[in-house]
Amino acid sequence: MWGSERAFSLPLWASVLVAAGAGAILDAGFPDRDWWFLAPVGVALMLLALLGRSLGTGLLVGLVAGLSFWLIHIFWITLYLGLVPWFALGGLQSLFFAAGLGLTAVVLRHGHLVWPGVGGRLGVMPVIVAGLWTAREAISAVWPYGGFAWGRIALSQSESPFGPLVAWVGLSGLSFLMVWLSAIAVQLCREPELARTLRAGVAVGAVALLLAIPAWPTVQTGTTRLAAVQGNADAGLFAEYAPGQILEDHTSATLPLLGETVDFVVWPENASDVDPTQSAAAAQILDYISTEMDAPLITGTITRPEDTYYNSSLLWKAGRGAVDVYDKIHPVPFAEYMPDRAFWRPFAPDLIDLIGRDYGIGTRDNIFDIDGVLAGIAICFDIADDQLVHEMIDGNAQIILAQTNNADFGRTDESVQQLAIARLRALETSRTVVNISTVGSSAIITPDGQTLDSLPTFTAGAMVQTVPLSDAVTPAMLAGRGLEWLVSGLGLAGLALCSGAARRRHRR
């Protein structure tokens, strides 16, 4: 029997305390603190808390770790929506966390029976553990109701030396590698027969191996000059403003740019709070901006063709109107639409009734041809959706325009968490990403992940820059979701083997 299994098993009460602390440490690895090096530390502590645990107690430890992490990580929800939505979403994600860590406990407890040698325990088990973590992230990112692709370990690494790896392996692959490092560290702690210097050497070697992978080379195939405008509009869900006020704010922030030579102007999500396809007055304002700037304007608005509302982005040209439209494909459930309204309403009728209209799910492609420049369009939460990003690159997008409205979240961590996703998308796709918000955080990020320009939050202003375009396809984009399926499959296959070993052991 692997003697170290007993040596590194904590009492249940201690495991629960370590899990609670680990969740808080993991959150500190994300923006706003952005102490990225703490993310793998938090994961390692969770794995340590699982050592010697059964499936049942592993579920408990996982639930505590999940609640600790998620209730801190998305506390920004409470700013306007209160405690019930915060605890509901955090609780749901914590259940996924519990399931993932509970199953991981099975692998950590019985994996040595399947892979008894040191090589197996150090070479195979960390892969299985990281694969299970990746599978849990992948499932919760798409289910239920389109999932919640927030809080993935990869998203803590936007400013770290490991961030450029995302161009090679994608977000799921980067999560896998970060958890793999944590799992190796934990397994090394369970190998007392190895000399201390050898354990340290293996740990340093694993980190050095990842850091030795070169950054994906940026291949520039052209440039475009753009203006991105932040209107500092009071555009929150419960804000009180006269119709047209948000449009006026963005118009006012654009007027100082008249005379600038740009290829296009981009405004944020909902920057035109009056639909210019239905309002002659709003259309006249957009025509004026497009005419005076001598450039197309991309703006967010709410459209209602026939009887369905859409959160839309318009490509507007003076005298021609909306020459292309993208309707948001990933509206946020329980915020932009209420799934199964009749079922959920009895639980919290006042909150459910706050969602007065349900946005439809868009069916148009997410590419605009802006006078020969192909731009991928992401509206707010779209930027977190792996599939939509892959569709942009499959559609030959040369730049990504990420329009968002963060006014509901004030000065909380939400906007910088979203900006971190945008930065990783720039690295992952090797594309310039223009993250433009009504109130911030707004920034232009180059394909190598550097910030070319940015705007202070809650300040009206504009970014006018010449940015690189690219047609290059990174390994992450070429592989698509295949790597995610591969490592998740390895994790699940390893779990099946460990479960079989556990049953045989129990029968004996």
C-alpha positions in Angstrom: 0.0 0.0 0.0 1.1 3.6 -0.7 2.1 4.6 2.8 2.1 8.3 2.0 -1.7 8.2 1.5 -2.2 8.1 5.3 0.7 10.5 6.0 -0.8 13.3 4.1 -4.5 12.8 5.0 -5.9 15.7 7.1 -8.8 15.3 9.5 -12.0 16.2 7.9 -12.4 19.4 9.9 -8.9 20.5 8.8 -9.6 19.7 5.2 -12.7 21.8 5.3 -10.8 24.8 6.8 -8.0 24.4 4.2 -10.6 24.2 1.4 -12.3 27.4 2.6 -8.9 29.2 2.7 -8.0 27.8 -0.7 -11.1 29.3 -2.4 -10.1 32.8 -1.1 -6.5 32.3 -2.2 -7.6 31.1 -5.7 -9.8 34.3 -6.1 -6.8 36.5 -5.2 -5.1 35.1 -8.3 -7.7 36.9 -10.5 -8.2 40.6 -11.2 -8.6 42.9 -9.4 -5.8 41.8 -7.1 -4.3 39.8 -10.1 -1.7 37.9 -8.0 -1.7 35.3 -10.7 0.9 33.1 -8.9 -1.7 32.4 -6.2 -4.1 30.6 -8.5 -2.1 27.4 -8.7 -1.4 27.7 -5.0 -5.1 27.8 -4.3 -5.7 24.7 -6.5 -2.8 22.9 -4.8 -4.3 23.6 -1.4 -7.7 22.2 -2.6 -6.0 19.0 -3.7 -4.2 18.7 -0.4 -7.5 19.0 1.4 -8.8 16.1 -0.7 -6.0 13.6 0.2 -7.4 10.5 1.8 -11.0 11.7 1.3 -13.8 9.4 0.1 -16.2 10.5 -2.6 -18.7 11.7 0.0 -16.3 13.8 2.1 -14.6 14.9 -1.1 -17.9 16.4 -2.2 -18.2 18.3 1.0 -14.6 19.6 0.7 -15.3 20.6 -2.9 -18.5 22.4 -2.0 -16.8 24.4 0.7 -13.9 25.3 -1.7 -16.4 26.2 -4.4 -18.5 28.4 -2.2 -15.4 30.2 -0.8 -14.2 30.9 -4.3 -17.4 31.8 -6.1 -19.0 33.9 -3.5 -16.0 36.1 -3.4 -15.3 36.0 -7.2 -18.7 37.1 -8.3 -19.6 39.4 -5.4 -20.1 42.1 -8.0 -23.5 40.7 -8.7 -24.8 42.0 -5.4 -24.2 45.7 -6.3 -27.6 46.0 -8.1 -29.2 42.5 -7.9 -28.8 41.7 -4.2 -28.0 38.5 -2.4 -30.4 36.0 -4.0 -29.0 36.0 -7.5 -25.4 36.1 -6.1 -26.0 33.0 -3.9 -28.0 31.2 -6.6 -25.3 31.5 -9.3 -22.5 31.0 -6.8 -24.3 28.0 -5.3 -24.8 26.4 -8.7 -21.2 26.8 -9.7 -20.2 25.5 -6.3 -22.2 22.3 -7.0 -20.1 21.8 -10.2 -17.0 22.4 -8.1 -18.1 19.9 -5.5 -18.7 17.2 -8.2 -15.4 17.9 -9.8 -13.4 17.8 -6.6 -15.4 14.8 -5.2 -14.4 12.7 -8.2 -10.9 14.0 -8.0 -10.7 12.7 -4.4 -11.4 9.2 -5.8 -8.4 9.5 -8.2 -6.1 10.8 -5.4 -7.1 8.1 -3.0 -7.1 5.1 -5.4 -4.8 6.2 -8.3 -1.8 4.5 -6.8 -3.5 1.1 -7.2 -3.8 1.7 -11.0 -0.4 3.4 -11.4 1.7 2.0 -8.6 5.2 3.2 -9.7 6.6 6.6 -8.9 6.6 7.4 -12.7 2.9 6.6 -12.8 2.0 8.6 -9.8 4.0 11.6 -11.0 3.5 11.2 -14.7 -0.1 10.0 -15.0 -2.0 11.0 -11.9 -1.4 14.8 -12.4 -2.7 14.5 -16.0 -5.9 12.7 -14.7 -6.5 15.3 -12.0 -5.9 18.2 -14.4 -8.2 16.5 -17.0 -11.0 16.2 -14.5 -10.7 19.9 -13.6 -10.8 20.9 -17.2 -13.8 18.7 -17.9 -15.7 20.3 -15.0 -14.8 23.8 -16.4 -15.8 22.7 -19.9 -19.2 21.4 -18.7 -20.1 24.4 -16.5 -19.1 26.8 -19.3 -21.8 25.5 -21.6 -24.5 24.1 -19.3 -27.2 24.8 -18.2 -28.7 27.6 -20.3 -25.5 28.2 -22.2 -23.3 27.9 -19.1 -21.2 30.4 -17.2 -17.7 30.6 -18.7 -16.3 32.7 -15.8 -13.8 31.8 -13.1 -11.8 29.4 -15.2 -8.2 29.0 -13.9 -6.8 30.2 -17.3 -8.5 33.5 -16.8 -6.2 34.3 -13.8 -3.1 34.2 -16.1 -3.7 37.1 -18.4 -0.8 39.0 -16.9 1.4 36.0 -16.1 4.4 34.5 -17.9 2.1 31.5 -18.6 -0.4 33.7 -20.5 1.2 33.4 -23.9 0.7 29.6 -23.8 -3.0 30.2 -24.6 -2.0 30.7 -28.2 -0.8 27.1 -28.3 -3.4 25.3 -26.2 -6.4 27.6 -25.8 -8.1 28.6 -22.5 -9.0 25.0 -21.6 -5.5 23.9 -22.3 -4.1 26.7 -20.1 -6.4 25.7 -17.3 -5.2 22.1 -17.7 -1.5 23.1 -17.5 -2.0 25.3 -14.4 -3.8 22.5 -12.6 -1.2 20.0 -13.8 1.5 22.0 -12.1 -0.5 22.1 -8.9 -1.2 18.4 -9.1 2.5 17.6 -9.6 3.4 19.7 -6.6 0.9 17.8 -4.5 2.1 14.4 -5.7 5.7 15.3 -4.9 4.6 16.0 -1.4 3.3 12.4 -1.3 6.7 10.9 -2.3 8.8 11.0 0.9 11.1 8.4 -0.6 12.3 10.9 -3.1 15.1 13.1 -2.0 14.1 16.7 -1.2 16.5 18.0 -3.9 14.9 15.6 -6.5 11.4 16.8 -5.6 12.5 20.4 -5.9 14.1 19.6 -9.2 11.0 17.9 -10.7 8.9 20.9 -9.6 11.2 23.5 -11.1 11.6 21.4 -14.2 7.8 21.3 -14.8 7.6 25.1 -14.5 10.7 25.6 -16.7 9.2 23.3 -19.3 6.2 25.4 -19.7 8.1 28.7 -19.6 10.5 27.4 -22.3 7.7 27.3 -24.8 8.1 30.4 -27.0 5.4 32.9 -27.5 3.4 32.5 -30.7 4.9 34.9 -33.3 2.7 37.8 -34.2 2.2 37.9 -38.0 0.9 41.3 -39.1 -0.9 41.3 -42.5 -2.0 45.0 -42.4 -3.2 47.8 -40.2 -6.3 49.8 -39.6 -6.9 53.1 -37.8 -9.9 53.2 -35.5 -11.6 55.3 -32.9 -13.2 53.6 -29.8 -15.4 55.8 -27.7 -16.4 55.4 -24.1 -19.3 57.7 -23.3 -19.4 57.3 -19.5 -23.1 56.8 -19.8 -25.3 55.9 -16.8 -26.5 52.8 -18.7 -27.2 50.4 -15.8 -30.2 48.2 -15.6 -31.9 50.3 -13.0 -30.6 53.7 -14.1 -33.1 56.5 -14.7 -32.5 58.4 -17.8 -34.4 60.1 -20.6 -34.6 58.1 -23.9 -31.7 59.1 -26.0 -29.4 60.1 -23.1 -26.9 57.3 -23.6 -26.8 58.1 -27.3 -26.2 61.7 -26.5 -23.4 60.8 -24.1 -21.6 58.8 -26.8 -22.2 61.5 -29.4 -20.7 64.1 -27.1 -17.6 62.0 -26.5 -17.2 61.5 -30.2 -17.5 65.2 -31.3 -13.9 66.1 -30.2 -12.7 63.5 -32.8 -14.2 65.2 -35.8 -11.4 65.8 -38.2 -9.5 62.7 -37.2 -8.7 60.3 -40.1 -10.0 56.8 -39.1 -11.2 53.8 -41.0 -14.1 53.2 -38.5 -15.6 54.3 -35.2 -16.7 51.8 -32.6 -19.1 52.5 -29.8 -20.0 50.1 -26.9 -22.9 47.8 -26.3 -26.2 49.7 -26.0 -24.5 53.0 -26.9 -27.5 54.0 -28.9 -30.3 53.4 -26.4 -32.8 54.4 -29.1 -33.0 52.0 -32.0 -31.8 53.9 -35.1 -33.5 51.4 -37.4 -36.8 52.5 -36.0 -36.1 56.1 -35.0 -35.4 58.8 -37.6 -33.9 61.1 -35.0 -31.4 58.5 -33.8 -30.6 57.6 -37.4 -29.9 61.2 -38.2 -27.4 61.4 -35.3 -25.6 58.3 -36.5 -25.6 59.6 -40.1 -24.0 62.8 -38.8 -21.2 61.0 -36.9 -20.5 58.7 -39.9 -20.5 61.7 -42.3 -18.3 64.0 -40.3 -15.9 61.2 -39.4 -16.0 60.0 -43.0 -16.1 56.4 -41.7 -18.5 53.7 -40.8 -19.8 53.5 -37.2 -20.3 50.3 -35.2 -22.7 50.7 -32.3 -24.7 48.7 -29.9 -28.5 49.0 -29.6 -31.6 47.1 -28.9 -33.6 46.0 -31.9 -37.0 44.5 -32.3 -37.7 43.0 -35.7 -41.2 41.6 -35.6 -41.9 40.6 -32.0 -38.5 39.6 -30.6 -36.0 41.9 -28.9 -32.3 41.5 -29.7 -29.1 42.9 -28.2 -27.6 44.0 -31.4 -24.5 45.6 -33.0 -25.0 47.6 -36.1 -22.6 48.5 -38.9 -23.9 51.9 -39.8 -23.0 53.9 -42.9 -24.2 57.5 -43.6 -27.1 57.5 -46.0 -27.4 53.7 -46.0 -28.2 52.9 -42.4 -27.5 49.5 -40.9 -25.6 47.6 -43.7 -25.0 44.7 -41.4 -26.3 43.5 -38.0 -25.1 41.1 -35.4 -27.6 39.9 -32.8 -26.0 38.6 -29.6 -25.8 34.9 -29.7 -25.1 34.4 -26.0 -27.5 36.5 -24.1 -27.1 36.0 -20.3 -29.7 33.9 -18.7 -31.5 35.4 -15.7 -30.2 38.8 -16.8 -31.1 39.3 -20.5 -33.7 36.6 -20.7 -35.5 34.4 -18.2 -35.4 30.8 -19.1 -38.3 28.7 -17.9 -39.9 31.8 -16.4 -43.0 30.0 -15.2 -40.9 27.5 -13.3 -38.6 30.0 -11.6 -41.0 32.8 -10.9 -42.6 31.3 -7.7 -39.1 31.1 -6.1 -38.5 34.9 -6.3 -41.3 36.7 -8.2 -39.9 40.2 -7.5 -36.5 39.4 -8.9 -37.9 37.4 -11.9 -40.2 40.2 -12.8 -37.2 42.6 -13.0 -36.4 40.9 -16.3 -39.3 42.6 -18.1 -38.3 41.5 -21.6 -36.5 38.4 -23.0 -33.8 38.9 -25.6 -33.8 36.4 -28.4 -30.7 34.3 -29.3 -29.1 35.7 -32.4 -28.7 33.5 -35.5 -26.5 35.9 -37.7 -22.8 35.4 -38.1 -20.5 37.5 -35.9 -18.4 39.0 -38.6 -18.6 42.6 -40.1 -16.9 43.5 -43.3 -15.9 47.1 -42.6 -14.8 48.3 -46.1 -12.5 45.3 -46.5 -11.5 44.9 -42.8 -13.1 41.7 -41.4 -14.0 42.3 -37.7 -15.2 39.7 -35.2 -18.0 41.2 -33.1 -18.5 40.1 -29.5 -21.2 41.7 -27.3 -20.3 41.6 -23.6 -20.5 37.9 -22.4 -19.8 36.7 -26.0 -16.1 37.2 -25.4 -16.1 34.4 -22.8 -17.7 31.9 -25.2 -15.0 29.7 -26.8 -17.2 28.6 -29.6 -18.1 32.2 -30.7 -14.4 33.1 -30.8 -13.6 30.1 -32.9 -16.4 31.1 -35.3 -14.8 34.5 -35.7 -11.5 33.1 -36.7 -13.1 30.5 -38.9 -14.8 33.5 -40.6 -11.4 35.1 -41.2 -11.8 37.9 -38.7 -8.6 40.1 -38.7 -9.6 42.0 -35.5 -12.0 41.6 -32.6 -14.3 44.3 -31.4 -15.6 43.5 -27.9 -18.5 45.9 -27.1 -19.7 45.8 -23.5 -21.8 47.7 -20.9 -20.4 47.4 -17.4 -22.4 50.1 -15.9 -24.4 47.7 -13.7 -21.2 46.6 -11.8 -19.9 50.0 -10.7 -16.3 49.9 -9.5 -16.3 46.2 -8.7 -14.0 43.5 -10.1 -16.4 42.6 -12.9 -15.0 44.9 -15.6 -11.3 44.0 -15.0 -12.2 40.3 -14.9 -13.8 40.8 -18.3 -10.8 42.7 -19.6 -8.6 39.8 -18.6 -10.7 37.6 -20.8 -10.3 40.0 -23.7 -6.5 40.1 -23.1 -6.3 36.3 -23.3 -8.4 36.3 -26.4 -5.9 38.6 -28.0 -3.1 36.2 -27.2 -5.2 33.1 -28.1 -6.2 34.3 -31.5 -3.2 36.6 -32.3 -5.6 39.4 -33.0 -6.0 43.0 -31.8 -8.9 43.1 -29.4 -10.7 46.4 -28.8 -12.6 46.1 -25.5 -14.9 49.1 -25.5 -17.3 49.8 -22.6 -19.9 52.4 -21.7 -18.0 53.2 -18.5 -14.8 51.0 -18.6 -12.7 49.0 -18.4 -11.9 50.0 -22.0 -8.6 49.1 -23.7 -7.0 48.2 -27.0 -4.9 45.1 -26.7 -2.4 44.0 -29.3 -1.9 40.4 -30.5 1.0 39.9 -28.1 -1.3 40.8 -25.1 0.1 44.3 -24.6 -2.1 47.3 -23.8 -1.8 49.8 -26.7 -4.2 52.3 -25.2 -6.8 52.5 -22.4 -9.3 54.8 -20.8 -9.9 55.6 -17.1 -13.1 54.1 -15.8 -16.2 56.4 -15.5 -14.6 59.0 -17.7 -15.8 60.0 -21.1 -13.1 59.7 -23.8 -11.8 57.9 -26.9 -8.9 55.8 -28.0 -7.6 56.6 -31.5 -5.0 54.2 -32.7 -3.5 52.4 -35.7 -3.6 48.7 -34.9 -2.3 45.6 -36.5 -4.5 43.2 -38.4 -3.7 39.5 -38.8 -4.9 36.5 -40.8 -2.7 34.1 -38.9 -4.2 31.0 -37.3 -2.7 30.0 -34.0 -2.4 26.3 -32.9 -5.2 26.9 -30.4 -7.6 28.1 -33.1 -6.5 25.3 -35.5 -7.2 22.7 -32.8 -10.5 24.1 -31.9 -12.2 22.3 -29.0 -10.2 19.2 -29.8 -7.7 19.7 -27.0 -10.4 20.3 -24.5 -12.1 17.0 -25.4 -8.8 15.2 -25.3 -7.7 16.2 -21.8 -11.2 15.9 -20.5 -11.4 12.5 -21.9 -8.1 11.5 -20.3 -9.4 12.7 -17.0 -12.7 10.8 -17.3 -11.0 7.6 -18.5 -8.5 7.8 -15.5 -11.5 8.3 -13.2 -13.1 5.2 -14.6 -10.0 3.1 -13.9 -9.7 4.5 -10.4 -13.3 3.8 -9.7 -12.9 0.2 -10.9 -9.8 -0.2 -8.6 -11.8 1.2 -5.7 -14.6 -1.3 -6.2 -12.2 -4.2 -6.4 -10.5 -3.0 -3.2 -13.8 -2.7 -1.5 -14.8 -6.3 -2.4 -11.6 -7.6 -1.0 
